[in-house]
Amino acid sequence: MSNISFLVVHNRYRQPGGEDAVVRAEVDQLRACGHRVIRYTRDNSEIAGYGVARKAWLPLRATFNPQTYSAIRGLIARERPDIVHIHNFFPLISPAAHYAAKSTGVPVVQTLHNYRLVCPAATLYARGERCRQCCRNSAAGVWGACYRNSRLQTAGVSLMLQSHRVLDSWNRCIDAFFVPSEFCRDYFVGAGLPARKMHVQPNSLEYDPGCRTRRGDYALFVGRLSPEKGVLEMMRAWQQLPEVPLLVAGGGPLRAQLAQAAARTTGSVKLLGQLDAEQTLARMKGARFLVFPSRWYEPFGMALLEAAACGVPAIASRIGAVPELVADGQTGLLFDPDNFEELIARVRWAWSHPAAMDQMGNAARQLYLEKFTAEISYQALMSVCRALLK
């Protein structure tokens, strides 16, 4: 059934991240395998051009956007896809996409890249701590202003979530859910989504970057510079690691604060800013190991996947889906995300045992080939889609 056609629906982020890269990789893989792919996309950069009145209506449109409903129905009528695959729908597309697709009788699948269906902030992380208060009642986050530090904006997201929870929209309108890890599957089932509809489809890269050919001479962090990524704690740890050069690639709200912290590390830390994909892979292959200090429940970890594909071991937090990508002592080293003294000890050991880390890097590359290639991700998607079309 290689002629299955897809309508891929995605709301792009203002600052491109791992989720956008995953969607792009999947579309490329589908087309490479002979599938016709139609795309319906919106971009959050549109919001900057909105007037005051239009911005005021955004919370309601995030709950149900009638323009999206009409556009999706019209697109399906013209293009007649076999499957509608929805990725991010917040805030411009809205769950109107699910209702529009379902009304046409076309099977609807939804990839859950983060925790948006249960958490206004989508991270299960608020006020510097991991949080599950919204698991059963999404209004719980309003008082804490967990979305963009705004009670008003959090209330808008909570309205969307609570409305569709009452309407049972996710169960009624979605035929199958895809999640990137077993951890996510267990979490969403525990939060009330139907286990029979939940399927694991690991994220994949746009292409295999190939294994590095030499050992690096620095540690590397790649990711968004935000609190849940553990970057502030990492910088404090590096004040005790002057012997280990650290390169930090990425942008985000904590960049200025990190620049100040880097100035207190006797020159061992260098901020690279936001890099493109080619520059990131070049830095990855030049690293002795990746540092991945996340404090939130990581759904997957694209930087870990890129490192493994390059044959680079990781020192990573033992949290969320991370242990599914990093086998402690085999493909890298794990540490307690709340114990950064353990991070310091792990980094010192890794820096002083380069041969052992080289072996772990080779094992990480093998794990990537066995479990996380684009072909494996593609087959996970297709097996479910074929079953839906039967």
Secondary structure, 3 states (H helix, E strand, C coil): CCCCCEEEEEEECCCCCHHHHHHHHHHHHHHHCCCCEEEEEEEHHHHHHCCHHHHHCHHHHHHCCHHHHHHHHHHHHHHCCCEEEECCCCCCCCCHHHHHHHHCCCCEEEECCCCCCCCCCCCCEECCEECCHHHCCHHHHCCCCCCCCCHHHHHHHHHHHHHHHHCCHHHHHCCEEEECCHHHHHHHHHCCCCHHHEEECCCCCCCCCCCCCCCCCCEEEECCCCHHHCHHHHHHHHCCCCCCCEEEECCCCCHHHHHHHHCCCCCCEEEEECCCHHHHHHHHHCCCEEEECCCCCCCCCHHHHHHHHCCCCEEEECCCCHHHHCCECCCEEEECCCCHHHHHHHHHHHHHCHHHHHHHHHHHHHHHHHHCCHHHHHHHHHHHHHHHHC
